[in-house]
Amino acid sequence: MRKLKNSELGRITVDAFKEVAKTPLIVVLDNIRSLNNVGSVFRTSDAFLIEKIYLCGITATPPNKEIHKTALGATESVAWEYVSDTLELVEKLKEDKVKVLSIEQAENSTMLNEFTPENNQKYAIVMGNEVKGVQQAVVYASDMCIEIPQLGTKHSLNISVSCGVVLWDLFNKLK
């Protein structure tokens, strides 16, 4: 085996990315503190053709040197918008017929591996603060909570890792 060169990867341009059909997924970042986590979510969203990222509350926005360090230009390809209040955004998304899934450990949550998305349905996943998780008011307003099964002694993953796991899983199920 030989590693591929970047020129052999067949990557699309930023302009082509903006025109290509997107995965019917929206990412909502609820008060994310780490700029590296924000950048990682942009990069993962680019990889899976995510429709849009909403940056809410204290979540930093591009242009920002620390976000760029991990996003590696994905802030130019993935559509994004800043919204100050996550709960108001969730309510608007639901009015627009988007199903809102908080990624959280909660009563009556559905394990990610047991979740089957509906055909022709757009979803928004809400990723919460590194310490406090998704705001309780947002959890209440969500259509459901999705939980990533974890079997070790630590029952949490870094937000950028969680986002990658969830987006990969949903991307595969929706395609």
C-alpha positions in Angstrom: 0.0 0.0 0.0 1.0 3.6 -0.7 -0.3 6.6 1.0 -2.2 8.9 -1.4 -0.9 12.4 -2.1 -3.3 15.4 -1.5 -3.5 15.8 -5.3 -4.9 12.3 -5.6 -7.7 12.7 -3.1 -10.2 14.3 -5.6 -11.3 17.0 -3.1 -13.9 19.5 -4.3 -13.3 23.2 -4.3 -15.0 25.5 -1.8 -17.2 26.8 -4.7 -18.2 23.3 -5.6 -18.9 22.5 -2.0 -21.4 25.4 -1.8 -23.3 24.0 -4.8 -23.3 20.3 -4.0 -26.4 18.7 -2.4 -26.0 18.7 1.4 -26.7 16.0 4.0 -30.0 17.1 5.7 -28.2 17.8 9.0 -27.7 21.0 10.9 -25.3 21.3 13.8 -26.1 23.6 16.8 -23.3 24.4 19.1 -24.7 25.4 22.5 -22.2 27.6 24.5 -19.0 25.8 23.4 -16.0 27.3 25.2 -13.1 25.7 23.3 -12.2 27.4 20.0 -10.4 24.2 19.0 -13.6 22.3 19.4 -15.5 24.8 17.3 -12.8 24.5 14.5 -13.0 20.7 14.7 -16.8 20.7 14.3 -16.4 22.9 11.2 -13.9 20.4 9.7 -16.0 17.4 10.5 -19.1 19.2 9.0 -17.2 19.9 5.8 -16.2 16.2 5.6 -19.9 15.0 5.8 -21.4 17.9 3.7 -23.4 19.3 6.6 -26.0 21.9 5.7 -25.2 24.5 8.3 -23.7 25.2 11.7 -25.3 27.5 14.3 -23.0 29.0 16.8 -24.9 30.0 19.9 -24.3 31.8 23.2 -20.7 32.1 24.2 -19.5 30.0 21.2 -16.9 32.0 19.3 -17.3 32.8 15.6 -15.0 33.0 12.6 -12.8 34.7 11.6 -10.7 33.6 14.5 -7.1 32.3 14.5 -7.7 29.6 17.1 -10.8 28.3 15.2 -8.9 28.4 11.9 -6.1 26.3 13.4 -8.3 23.2 13.6 -10.9 24.1 10.9 -8.2 24.3 8.2 -10.4 26.5 6.0 -13.7 24.7 6.6 -15.2 28.0 7.9 -15.1 29.1 4.3 -17.0 26.1 2.9 -19.6 25.3 5.6 -22.5 27.7 6.0 -22.7 29.1 9.5 -24.7 31.7 11.5 -24.4 33.1 15.0 -27.6 33.1 17.1 -27.4 34.4 20.7 -30.2 32.2 22.2 -30.1 28.5 21.6 -33.6 27.9 22.9 -35.1 30.5 20.5 -33.2 28.8 17.6 -34.5 25.4 18.6 -38.0 26.7 18.6 -37.6 28.3 15.2 -36.1 25.1 13.7 -39.0 23.1 15.0 -41.4 25.6 13.4 -39.5 24.9 10.2 -40.2 21.2 10.6 -36.6 20.3 11.5 -36.4 17.6 14.2 -34.1 18.6 17.0 -31.9 16.0 18.6 -30.0 17.0 21.7 -26.9 14.8 22.1 -27.1 14.2 25.8 -27.3 11.6 28.6 -30.9 12.0 29.7 -33.9 10.1 30.9 -35.5 8.2 28.1 -32.7 9.0 25.7 -32.3 6.8 22.6 -29.0 5.1 22.0 -27.3 6.3 18.8 -27.0 2.8 17.4 -30.7 2.3 17.9 -31.8 5.5 16.3 -33.3 5.3 12.8 -33.8 8.6 11.0 -37.0 9.2 9.0 -36.8 9.5 5.3 -37.0 13.0 3.9 -36.6 14.5 7.4 -34.1 17.2 8.2 -32.4 17.0 11.6 -30.5 19.4 13.9 -28.2 18.0 16.4 -27.4 20.1 19.5 -24.0 19.7 21.0 -23.6 21.1 24.5 -21.0 22.9 26.6 -17.9 21.0 27.6 -18.8 21.0 31.3 -22.5 21.5 31.6 -23.7 19.8 28.4 -26.9 20.9 26.6 -28.9 23.5 28.5 -31.8 21.8 30.3 -34.4 24.2 28.7 -33.0 23.1 25.3 -33.2 19.4 26.3 -36.9 20.0 27.3 -37.6 21.7 23.9 -35.9 19.0 21.8 -37.8 16.3 20.0 -35.6 13.7 21.6 -32.2 13.0 23.1 -29.7 10.8 21.5 -27.0 9.2 23.6 -23.7 7.7 22.5 -23.2 4.3 24.1 -20.1 4.3 26.3 -18.8 1.3 28.2 -15.7 2.5 30.0 -15.2 4.3 33.3 -15.6 7.8 31.8 -19.1 8.6 30.6 -18.3 11.5 28.4 -16.5 12.3 25.2 -15.0 15.5 24.0 -17.6 17.6 22.2 -15.7 17.4 18.9 -15.3 13.7 19.2 -19.0 13.3 20.1 -20.0 15.4 17.1 -17.8 13.4 14.8 -19.3 10.1 16.0 -22.9 11.4 15.7 -22.4 13.0 12.3 -20.6 9.9 10.9 -23.4 7.7 12.1 -26.3 9.9 10.8 -24.5 10.5 7.5 -24.3 6.8 6.9 -27.9 6.2 7.9 -29.2 9.1 5.8 -27.2 8.2 2.7 
